[in-house]
Amino acid sequence: MADMIQTCLVGTLCLLLFTGCDRESAQDKALIKALENKVDLLEQQLETQPTGTNLNLDAERVTELENEVNTLRERLSQQISFSPTLKSIQEKGYLECGVSTGLPGFSMPNQKGEWHGLDVEFCQALAAATLGDKNKVRFIPLNARERFKALQNGDIDILSRNTTWTLQRDTALALNFAGILYFDGQGFMVRKSLNANTAKDLSGASICVQSGTTTELNLEDYFKLNHLTYTLVPFDTAKETIDGFQEGRCDVLTADQSGLYGLRLNLKKSEDAVILPDIISKEPLGPVVRQGDDQWFNIVKWTLHAMLNAEEMGIHSQNIDEMKASEVPAVRRFLGLDGTQGKSLGLNPDWAYQIIKQVGNYGESFERTVGVHSPLHIQRAQNNLWTQGGLHYAPPIR
Ligand SMILES: N[C@@H](CCC(=O)N[C@@H](CS)C(=O)NCC(=O)O)C(=O)O
């Protein structure tokens, strides 16, 4: 009996080993399950065997087969691409990245129609990791209201658009936030002539805000909690919101603090507008994917971690080739010279090398797009690495 079961198990193992890389994960999981059931059955048979048969030998066979199941499970997790999103990106030959309709520092097209910004560079990093070329990205501009539908419908592969991670978005909208690219908080910009020093001086003000944002919701909470009144002046895009403020349709504009620095650049006389020191909320901004595609979720998550880890390890776009001679185990793993990390993600071994070589580490990207030497002049502050007193802390690549 044990022999019959063993023949059957070996047959199933062979079938599993030869299943192609494009098999659906559900099918593969079902095969593993069937194999496990057979191991269980063999164990049961052994327990109920009449005395006198060679029990030790059969018990060894069960262990051997169990080890084979485990090895196979590991091989499958490393070799098979389970991700429909990655598959479609590879077939299209480009990544579809949902960005804002135009917010300086984060995602903004120049006069030639080329997109720039921190959120844009994150998608370029993803294209470098998955397709080996940071330019293989199409940017899809979306306002706040349109963004989640576009992702849910599959119109974009990733939403990289100054989007705040909240419980509702992460659950009820069937989306997954892959991490925090920028730690932000909501602030207020006021006309200098209003003579307001803090948010508490704003009672009775008319406030320009973009609809479909956490900004709109926090504003309501904050004014209610502090027994202040206000008149809401809502708009659909960043441009309309800042134009509304410029044209005097409101006394105050509220947005994420980083957004205020970006939007202020569009004012004709930016010195007439003051950004108040108050921060009334937490706005952890990060890339978002659809639920149900764990491999793609992992790729997005680890692209962010790779950019942060590179900065922490002192690896940047200018020295990454020299780093190939490094004997530091973590650096060698990062570059794909040792280890199977790329394979585990379903990517090439040099996935992280391509991100840093073509785009740069987190610090390089931050400085270029929103940092103190950019037009936005934003300090690293909480967006520094944990080793520098900031909040960015990436798990290790090993
Ligand atoms: N982080 C907030 C606000 C995001 C947001 O849409 N902010 C506006 C004002 S700065 C914006 O980026 N608009 C760009 C656009 O309309 O395309 C959220 O996720 O709800």
The ligand as an ORCA input file, in Angstrom:
! r2SCAN-3c Opt
* xyz 0 1
  N      -3.237     63.798      0.901
  C      -4.611     64.188      0.757
  C      -4.770     65.338     -0.232
  C      -4.358     64.967     -1.626
  C      -4.706     66.013     -2.710
  O      -5.389     65.670     -3.693
  N      -4.251     67.260     -2.537
  C      -4.507     68.237     -3.564
  C      -4.171     69.636     -3.103
  S      -2.493     69.910     -2.819
  C      -3.772     67.837     -4.832
  O      -2.728     67.228     -4.790
  N      -4.300     68.112     -6.005
  C      -3.702     67.718     -7.235
  C      -4.723     67.442     -8.301
  O      -5.854     67.860     -8.195
  O      -4.420     66.779     -9.263
  C      -5.449     63.004      0.341
  O      -4.906     61.936      0.051
  O      -6.679     63.122      0.317
*
